């Protein structure tokens, strides 16, 4: 049985890890340390402080906030 392709924010994870050199767990921890904060504040932090592109930053934040519930 073929596995389903990864969808949503997690589909960006391999390219994020390759481009920025850290595992997703590390990026998620960076986001969690800043909680509580608004989604776009967290995206801006990843972009401004870590040089992440908007789509990648948004994917990390969205996935992290979804996990947190």
Secondary structure as UniProt FT lines:
FT   HELIX           8..12
FT   HELIX           13..20
FT   HELIX           24..33
FT   HELIX           39..50
FT   HELIX           54..68
//
